[in-house]
Amino acid sequence: MVGFLLLKMFDKLKKMNDLRKQAKVLQDMLAKEEVVGASRNEYIKIIMDGNQNIKSVSVKEEILGNRILLEDSIRQAVDSLNDKTRQLMMSKMGGMGGLGDLLK
């Protein structure tokens, strides 16, 4: 009985280790990806990698004097970025067996 429990425990540890390895592979893959989020009129553009590290932010000068338009454009760009990042992660995780199962 003790031997069976030990085998079961080691099996679970192996599965956890496999998931950890898959997570590292996914993280490395996402680091190489680039996601661009922009407001509707492209007044604001944000670029980040697939691990959600922001690489650059650009703002068109023509909206700098309009606080409401600036705030709305930032919100739109961030929403766009979040949607695209979510899609990227789902597409990458979908083909990764154990990690892809987390999406279901």
C-alpha positions in Angstrom: 0.0 0.0 0.0 2.8 2.4 0.9 4.6 1.6 -2.4 1.4 2.4 -4.3 1.0 5.7 -2.6 4.7 6.6 -3.3 4.3 5.7 -7.0 1.1 7.9 -7.2 3.0 10.7 -5.5 5.9 10.5 -7.8 3.6 10.4 -10.8 2.0 13.6 -9.6 5.4 15.2 -9.1 6.4 14.2 -12.6 3.2 15.7 -14.1 3.9 19.0 -12.2 7.5 19.0 -13.4 6.2 18.5 -17.0 3.8 21.3 -16.6 6.5 23.6 -15.3 8.7 22.7 -18.3 5.8 23.5 -20.7 5.2 26.8 -18.9 8.9 27.7 -19.4 8.7 26.8 -23.1 5.5 29.0 -23.4 7.2 31.9 -21.6 10.2 31.7 -24.0 7.9 31.6 -27.0 5.9 34.5 -25.9 9.0 36.6 -25.2 9.7 36.5 -28.9 6.2 37.6 -29.9 5.2 41.3 -30.4 1.7 42.5 -29.8 0.5 46.0 -30.9 -2.5 47.7 -29.4 -3.8 51.0 -30.8 -6.7 53.3 -30.3 -9.3 53.6 -33.0 -7.6 56.6 -34.7 -4.1 55.3 -33.8 -3.5 58.3 -31.6 -2.0 56.0 -29.1 0.0 52.9 -30.0 1.5 50.4 -27.4 3.8 47.6 -28.3 4.6 44.8 -25.9 6.0 41.3 -26.0 3.9 38.2 -25.4 4.9 38.2 -21.7 3.2 41.6 -21.3 6.4 43.6 -21.0 5.8 47.0 -22.6 8.4 47.8 -25.3 7.2 51.2 -26.5 4.4 53.7 -26.3 3.7 56.3 -28.9 1.3 59.3 -28.7 0.4 61.5 -31.6 1.0 65.2 -30.7 -2.4 66.3 -32.0 -4.2 64.8 -28.9 -1.9 66.1 -26.2 -4.1 69.1 -25.5 -7.3 67.1 -25.3 -7.4 65.3 -22.0 -10.7 63.5 -22.6 -9.5 62.2 -26.1 -6.1 61.3 -24.6 -7.7 59.3 -21.8 -10.2 57.6 -24.1 -7.4 56.7 -26.6 -5.2 55.2 -23.8 -8.2 53.0 -22.7 -8.8 51.9 -26.3 -5.2 51.1 -26.9 -4.9 49.1 -23.7 -8.2 47.2 -24.4 -6.9 46.4 -27.9 -3.6 45.2 -26.4 -5.3 43.0 -23.8 -7.5 41.4 -26.5 -4.6 40.6 -28.8 -2.5 39.3 -25.9 -5.2 37.0 -24.7 -5.7 35.7 -28.3 -1.9 35.1 -28.6 -1.7 33.3 -25.3 -4.7 31.1 -26.2 -3.2 30.2 -29.6 0.2 29.3 -28.1 -1.3 27.4 -25.1 -3.8 25.5 -27.3 -1.1 23.3 -28.8 0.7 22.6 -25.6 -1.1 19.6 -24.2 -1.2 20.0 -20.4 -1.2 23.8 -20.4 -3.7 24.0 -23.2 -6.1 22.0 -21.0 -6.2 24.9 -18.6 -8.1 26.9 -21.2 -11.0 24.4 -21.3 
